[in-house]
């Protein structure tokens, strides 16, 4: 990511995702590493399930008109970036 603004937005979304999962860590980097380690330890089904639960919570917020559909898509993009970057 070249743009610092984009990087900050991705980090804020990831921070909310990690807070939802109650992942330990002081920094976003520590939380990212912990999440990727959980993914490697528990397997892909665990990762799929926690992402799906998070997306369902966002969908509920969408249905209450608290967020837009593009917000959900942006959260998913942020999560994909961390998974692709850290597991590659």
Secondary structure, DSSP 8 states (H G I E B T S, - for coil): ---HHHHHHHHHHHHHHHHHHT---SSHHHHHHHHHHHHHHH-HHHHHHHHHHHHHHHHHHHHTTSS-HHHHHHHHHHHHHHHHHHH-
